[in-house]
């Protein structure tokens, strides 16, 4: 992957994009395919999945059998580099010592950001998700509708490659023909959950995941994605032909050397770089956005992490796509006489209304799945899930919380790890020797873990600001997080655990942990699900939001935020697909405004 150093940047660019993940990759890709000259600044090092992915390495050969460590929270082979919930030299603080009020902030300091590690679940927000306040009177409505974003969901699914199918379920949008790839077959445990789940009224359907189950049609898709751009069609066709279909060899969190799953590093950046319109500077820690006397953004100041030197680059349009909280930090640190509280922050809303996904979990051991000798390789994670099924009951006021959740569950005889035997004594009664080996064969693959992923309503107690004292190793003030779940979220977590217990019972299983009676104890900490959004919410009123529906800041017309920051609610759908679709839509509008001379 061709990169440049700080000394090789051009005097000015059409766009400067901060961040190289889902938002930054999509923004840059869209812009350069239309001929714009773009500089991308990435805070981490270069990362090449084709050569760095441990495709065929077994956990048995890894240190500590691949178990998690402080520098590798998801295990030795996880793709995350120089990142995690704690990053040396880059602290963040909490405004409270109460564990329930602390926020866990995950960062990936590497090319492609979190797109190298994520679960690749790619669900569309539904019509209700864009107008939640109109439905239940809580939170905020988005200043756009599902129909506004639907064409960009279509293009994003075709570009990155998403498997799944359609079921016509409420607020679970179907995709038009040609957008989705065929889903992989259900595993035995998933089929069992589907069969028993019907008795509970649960729709168990194939999940949508950004993994190729077959080669992309490079002769057809580029023409649909770029209908009036032959050069973009050619570049994208070449990139698609370089991707292979998944052959179920490696957990997706490790990355993918054959480009079968979506990573910005293997999907967005290769064709963008092939255009000749993209420069990338890695190890570039953005500090602030600069402005002129009229309040127009002029460029970005960053620290070259390899030398410690400060550099300035200029651009006609500045796009922050560094992740929602990181973009907030840059904005709050971008102070000037015109913006003493941080750029585009005269209303004080930058950093407000941060959200994460509601999470809770429960595990059961299922005797019906014992001693099953099947090859159940597949995409890295579940092939199925349970979308929220109680919309009508919730609207009728039959539930004590306002928003819903979907259920992900893990089953099957996936790659063994240190955890295969650990905890087995809960049902094997501490066997050893020959009996232990027999028990390992018997119980392996018979455990099913359920996890809820739910909608969080923005609240006034969840936000981030700058710590008045603490700075990072480059002298940049760090973020301080304020966090609080509302009763809607804690009650939702309690409902999750009760539902999981019912499913495990319907499977004829036994619980491996007791469900929490208190939802505040059942819920995962804020940030733990790594779905933080908000902080620069969009809206129709400049007094009550930071950006408009095009992710353009109200106060600085040539400053855009294309990561999850503009989200004004956090639906139960994983946010990455929506981040990319919004970034694509915003960049199309941005380029049109540039051509009109409005930026």
C-alpha angles and dihedrals in degrees: 000000000000113000134172135220126235091263092059100057120120122248090252142356136204089235135014111201119194109205134030103217131095094313099035093042093049093044093050093043093052093047100046093046086061092050102262119145109236136188116200121200116201121187093208137060127276114277126195112194092189091067104021103049113105092221101169103022117125122219087232088069096048128091110275087006089288094301121160120271132182091266093041107035092172096046140284096290098045111126096231110117126197090350149088134115088315123042118188111245093009108083129171126195140220125228090216136047090210107110090218090057097050124104123214111217116200119200133177114203099199142091108286093021116214094350087085093059109027127116092247094224103156112192124163119233109243130227092267091053092063094049105036096141091054088054103044106005095245133114121349139314118232116243089236138054134233089256090059092058101033096090089053092049086054094052094043093052091049093046101047098031117243126191123209142091142240130264107166093238124164114275090351101108122219120224123234119254113284097028100091134054121223113278119240120253119279117257119238094260091049091052089051092051090049093051096046093037091063089069088058093046093250120148107220107190139158112285123231110244132171096240126114114241089178138013114284116250099249091182095057112024099059090056091053093046097044104022097170101032115082094178092053089047091055095047092048093046090055091049092049092051088055090060122086130205116258116266094190095249105133141025107262093232088073092062123243129266093195093052092238095139128050117271123152087229093060103029112029104027104047096060091037091055091043088060090068089227099099130081119185126198111192124199089035111142107199113220106174148346113244124220138192128233091277093055095253117142112249106175149308133282114213140171118236099226093203094059105017090233125138119237135185126209128185131220141166092230127025120208121191110204099149096122121287099275095040091052089051090053092052091049095048090049091050096089126162140153089273094044107032091162094048133287116311089001106112090123091051094236099120105113095017126124100020113176141188132191117273109245137186132154145197133182133208138184113229118205091198088066096052121117094009111155104200136134100237101171115146146128114341099272137004123341092207141036142178115247118209108287106180103073094125094046091048093049089051091056096248094130128064094226131060108224137047141233140209125228125234119188135188121215138143138072097293126168110311119245139174087280094064093086100022110098092014090114087075087079104012094054095229100302121179142185116015092352091054090055090049091050092048090055092044099049101032107115095010096102119093120194121200125201129182123215111194146180118265120205113220114248138186093245096060113076143107133232137168119289106240093221115018121086133177125247090277093053095255116141111249132223124268115205128215114191142179134159115217123225089259089066098041092048088049090054090051090051089051093056093045090052093048090051090052091051093049089050090050088053090055089246137137126237117248091199134026116254113247114249089202114067090203088065095041095054120092117241118271109274094018092110090053094228100118114160136159129054095121099044122188125231147149095254120066089208093060104036143040101223138025125236090282092059089250115141112243096226101040110044096195095049117091133180112207102168125084093290096097092056108119094190133021109226123202087258116097107258105226099087090048091048090056094044092049091047091051092049092046093049093050089053092044092054091048090052091049091053089051090052093243095125 
